[in-house]
């Protein structure tokens, strides 16, 4: 059973800037064979007075430093990541191989269309496949992340209203929606109008009716996540969409949780007018991995004139980039989007096909409900409404009897070799613990995770201090998270280092 760390083990690893020595190098560079040039003659006043303070380390120092850091870190290739709302699932490595094929990876974005027909064919095919998956008319691949897809979709909604001579500002957003929705509205000059979900955790038509009545003629639309951030399906969607449309508004559907309904339900069939995909969540790119994302938007034909351009399109037997779009909202990203993410998604979809995509949803929902069934007697579910791809629990019962909170459970899970689930989100649930097992995890892995939580609850009742001081086996103990949030240090410097020691 995991306990406390063994005394005397050295886990410290200083920043690479604190390693090495002046003049030390791991590279062999040939002498300069052209005349030296004074950089001030090229860069003028922006030239540095002193060389950049790069680390000067040998090859073994550099390799050991980064390998050690990787071994101390959690990764989807080594551990189970039950992060709710983030879909941290294992992704097939063949898709990484496909994106790294030289013809794709080395293709310059300025390559003229007649020399990039293969890439354009993949983009056009992907647009059409994604549109079919969600039941909408067209897809634009340009946005570089899910949140940017939200921003783009709302820009298109605003442009649509302006084309009708209107300028409504109010966007209705339930409290169970995705966390970035309100920010996307604000960036678009729209007003996010929050309203509560019903007692079952889903939006009730009568609540929306009151919100619509209060907004009057100033309704730009409804922005709703389905399945919502509680993991629940918004079963009243067709009714909600009709109510908003009757007021002249449009419906934005956040597609962040699409892996719960693939080949099962299409947002367009339920009345959604525009939505974003999170290709890096649903279609095979690790979420939150530090690399580029991809957030295409799908939309009804009425919004087509306003999409970002240029747009890859068919041109007889070939393909071209259509730039003749006078009503476009403009570019939202340089070039045409993150092409490598598109190749990964295309390979994933073609490999799975319709039957495989349906199984993705079936397994995601099955795994989440299995975890919920095994844990509901340990932690109360936030809502009794059947969940889809994730389950949300509350710590209220455990805290009342032991004083142990969600954060203590999360920290102790690290000692058992599991990355903690999402905690204290969504905000509408007290002491929330959101678990999303994803479709890629086996029953054996889920059983190990559940067993660990059962053991942790036993520890909470018999030795609560063990949890309150966890983690014990990680490289670092419990950090001051409040200080880290209020006074973040986003880069290393000698000044910051000295200040922290003082």
N, C-alpha and C positions, 0 to 999 in steps of 0.2 A: 504493500500500500504506500503511495507517495507520502512522504513526510517532509522533513526540513532538509535543507541543503547541507552537504558535508563540509565542516569547517576546513579552511585552509586551501580550498580550490580557488584558483585565480581566474575570474571570468572577465577581468577588465580588458578593454580594447580601446586604446586612445584613437582619436581621429588621425587619419593618415597625414594630416598637416603637422602632427607632433612626432612623426616618425622620420627616419632618414637623417641625412647630414648634408651640408652644403657641398655641391659638386658631385654627389652620388647619383648614379644613373643606371637604368636598366636597358638602355638603348645604345646602339652603335650607329652614328650618323656620319656619313662621308663629309669631308671638308667642303666648304662652299666653293663651287666651280664657276661662279659668276661674280661680277663686281658687287661688293656690298653697297646697299642703298640706305641712306639716312631716312629712317621712318618718318621724321618730321616733314620731309619733303613730299611724302605721300599722304600722311594722315594729319599733318598740321598740328593745331593746338590740342587735339584729342589724344596725341601721343603720350604714353605714360612717361613720367619722370624716372620711375624705377620699374624693373621687370616685375611681372605678376608673381605673386608669392605662391607658385605652384610647389607641391611636395617634391622633394628630391630624394627618391628612394630607389633601391635596387629592385630587380625583377622578383626575387624571392619575397622581399618585404611587401611588395604590392600584391602578389598573388596570395600570400598567407593572410594578409589583412582582409581582403574581400572574400576569400573562402571561409575564413572564420566567421565573418559577419553572416554569410549565407547559411552556415551550419547552425547558428544561434537563432535564426529567424524561422518563423512559420511560413509555410508555402503550401499551395494547393497540391503540389506534387509530393508532399511529405505528410500532410496532416489534413484532417477533416475540418472544414471551414463552415460552421453552421450559421453564418451571418444572415439574419433576416433582412429582407428587402434589397439584398445586394447580389444574390444568385452567384455565390462563389463556388462554381462547379468545375470539375475536371473537364478539360476540353480535348478532343482527339488531336493527337500530335500530327496526324496526316494533314490537317488543315494548316498547321504551321509550315509544314513542308511545301504545301501548295503555294502559300504566300511568298515563300522564299525562292521559288523558281526564278532563274535569272531573267527570263522574259518579263516577269512581273516586277520583281524587286529592283531591277536595274532600269526600268522604263522611266525616262525623264518626263515630268509633267508637261514640258513644252514640246514633246513629240507631236508632230502634226497628225491630225486624225487619220489620214490615209496610211500612216505607218503604225497606227495603234489600234487597228481594227479588232484584234483579239481582246484587248482590254475593254474597248467600248462595247463589244458584244457581251462580255460578262456583266458590265454595268447595266446595260439595257435588259438583259435576261433577269438579273437580280431585281431590278425595279418591277418587272412584270410579275415575278414570283412573289415578292413581298406584298404587292398590291392584292394578289389573289388570296394570300394567306389571311389578310385582315378584311377582305371584302370591300376595298375602296378602289377608286379609279386609277390613281397614279401614285408614284413614289418619287421623291427627290432624294438623292444620296449625299448631297453636299454637306449637311451639318456634321460636325466632328465629334459630337458627344450627345448623350441623351438630353442633357440640360440645354444644349444649343439647339437640339431638335425642338424642344418645347418653345424656346425663344422664336425659332423660325416659324413654327405653326401659328403662334400668336401674332407674329408680324403679318402673316398671310390673312389671318382673321381680321386684323385691323385694316389692312389694305382692301379687303373685300367690302367691309362696311363703308370705307371712304369712297369706294367706287359707286356705292349706292347713295352717296350724298349724306351719309350718316357718320357720327363719331361717338358711339356709345363707349363708355369707359368701364362699366362694372362687369367683372368676371366672377361668377359665383364659384366658390371652391369649398367642398366639404372638409371638415377637420381630419377625415381619414384619407385625404389625398396625399400624393407624394410630396416630400418636403421642399422640393425646388420650385413647385408650381407658383407660389406667391411671389418669389423672387423674379421669375420669368415675366409675370404680369407687370410688376413694378418697372422692370427694365424696358417694357414696351409702352410705358405710359398709361397702363390700365390700372384699375383699382381692384385689388383682391378683396372680395367680400366673403368672409368665412361664415360657415354655418355648421351646426353640429350634425353628426350622424345620429341615427335613431337608436333605440335601446338594443337593437340586434346588431349594431355595429355597421349597418349599411344605410344608405340614404333613403329617406322616406319621401314619397311624392308630395305629401302635404307640407313638409318643411320647405321643399323647393318652391312650392306654390306661394308660400308666404314670402320667401326671399325674392321671387320674381315680382310679386305685387309691390314690395317695398322699393325695388329698383325702378319700377315704371318703364319708361321708354329708353332708359340708359343701360339696358342689358346687352353686353357684347357677347356673352355666352356663358356656358357652364364648362368648367375644367374639372374632370373627374378621373381618378385612377381606378381601373377595373381589370383584375381584382384589386381591391384597395390595399392600403398599407397595413391593414389588420389581417390580410390574407383572405378576405371574404369577397364573394362575388356580388356585384351590384345588380341584383335580379330585376330591379325596376328600370333598368336602362332604357328600354323602348319608350316607356311612359315619360321618363325624365326628358329624353331627347325631343319627344313631340311637344312637351310643354315649353321647352326653350325655343324650338323652332317657331311655335305660334307667336312668340314674343319678338321674333325677328333675330334671335341670337343663333350662334353656332355652338356645336358641342366639340370640345377638345377632349380626347381620350388619351390619358397618359399610358403608354404601352410598356412601362418598365417591368411589369409582371406578366408579360405575354407568355412566358414558358408554362404558365398554369392552364392556358386555354388553347394552345396550338392545335389546329385541326379539330377543335371541339366547338369553339364559338368564334365568330368573326365580328369585331367591333363595328365595322361598317353596316352589318346587318341589323345591329341594335340602335342605329341612328347616329353614330359618331361621324363627324365631318372631317376631322383632321387628328392625327396622332403621330407620335414618334416611336420608332423602334430603338431599343438599346442593343445594337448588334453585338456589342462587347459583353452583354449579359446573356441574352437569349441564344445567340447564334455564334458561339464559339470563340470568344476572345476573353481572357481572364479579366474580370471586373476589378478595377482598383489596382491593376498591376503596374501602374506607372507609365504604361505605353499609351499610344493613341486609342481613342474610342471611336465610335461611329453611331450617329443618331439620325438616320434617315427619317423623313416625314412622309406619311401617306395621307391622301386627301381626296375629296370628291372633286368632280370635274369643274364645279363652279369656282374652285380655288386655284385651278391650274394656271391661269394667267399670272398669278402673283408669286409663284414659286421662284427660288433662287436660280440664277442661270450662270453659265450656259448649261443646257440640259442634254445629256446623251440621248440620242434618238435613232430610230431606224431610218435609213435613206435608201429605199429600193432594196438592193441586195446587200448593201453595206450599212455603215453607221457613221454618224456625224455629231457634232456639237451644235445645238441650236442656241444661238445668241440673240435671235430676233424676238425679244420678249419685252415690249415697252412698259408693261405694268408690273414687272418683277420687283420684289422687295430688295433686289441686289444680292451681291455675293454675301455669304455668311462665313465663308472659309476660302482660303487661297486655293486656286485650282479647282478640283472637282470632288473633294472629300478625301478621306483616308483610304486610299485604294487597297492597301494590304488587308484592311479589315473586311472590305467587300469580298476579296478573294476567299478569305477564311469562311465567311458566312455562306458564300455560294457553294463552296466545297461541302460544308456541313449540311446544307439543305439538300443538295443533290445526292449526297451519301445516304441520308435518312429517308428521303422521299415522304409522301403523305402519311404512310403507315408509321414510319419512324417518328415523324413529328407528333403524331397522335400519341405514341408511346412515351415521348418526352413528357407530355402533360399528364398522362396517366400515372407514370412513375413519380413525378414531382408531387402530385396530389396524394398518391398512396403513401409515399415516404413521410410527408408532413402529417398525415392523419395517423400513421403508425406511431410516430413520436408523440403526438397529442394524446393518443389512447394510453400509451405507457407512462405518461407524465402527469395526466390530469388529476390523479389522486395525490400527487406530490406537490404540484403547483396549480392553483386554480387557473383555468382558462379565462382570458379577458372577456370573451363572449362565447355563448353556447352555440351560436350560429355555426354550422359546419364550415370548416376552413378549406382552402384549396392548397396552395403551394407552401404556406408557412403557418406556424401556430404562434400565438402571442399569449404568454403567461404573465401572471402578476406575483410579486413577492409578499403581498399583504398578509397572507396566512403565516408564512415562515417567520416574517419579521415580528409578528405579534407574539409568537411562542418562543423565539430564540434570540431575537435582536439582530439576526443575520439578514442582510439586504442583498439585492440583485448584484451589486458590484462585488460583494464578497464571494458570491457563487462564481461569478465570471473570473475573478482572479484565481480562485482555487482550481478551476478547470484547467488552467495553464499547467499546473503541477501534474495533471493526469494526461497531458499531451494533446489537449484539444484547444483550438482557438476558441475564445469565448464567443457566444452569440451576440447579436445586437442587443444592447441594454438601454433602458430608459427611453426607448423609442418604439412605437409612436407615443407622443406626449400625452395623448388622451387616456393612456393606461398607466395607472400608478405602479411604479417599480417594474416597468415592462421588461420582459425577456422574450425577444423575438427569435425564433428558431426556424431556419429554412434549410432543410437537409438536401435539397435539390434532387434531381432525377438520377444523378450519377453515383450515389452512395448505395452500398449494399446493406442488407439487413444486418449482417454481422457488425459492420461499422456503427450502424445506428444503435444496436444493442450495447456495444461497448460504451458509446456516448451516454445512453440512458442509464446504464449501470453505474457510470461515474457520477452522474447526478444523484442517484439514489445513495451512493456512498457519501457524497458531500452533504446531503441532508442529514444523514446519520451523524456525521462529524459536527454539523451545526448544533445538533441536540446534545452531543456528548463532550465536544471540545470546541466551542465557538471561537476561541481565540486563534485556533489554527486557521480558520477562514479569514478572520479579521486582519491577519498579518500576511496572508498569501499575496503573491506566489512565493514559494520557498525554493523551487528548483530552477527558476528562470535566471538568466544572467543578471538581471536587476530585480530588486524587490519592488514593493509597491511604490509607485511614483506619485508625486504631488500633481494630480491631474488638473486641479483648479488653477494652480500656478502656471502650469504649462499652457492652459487655455488663455489665461489673462495676460501672461508675459511670455509669449512664445519666442524661442531663439531659433530662427529659421536658417541661420548660417553660422559657421564657426569663425571666430576672430580672436586674436590674442586679448583684445580688450574685454570681450564677453567672457572669455575663459578666466581671466584674472578676477573679473567682477563676481563670477559664480563662486570662486574659491574664497573671496573675501566675505 
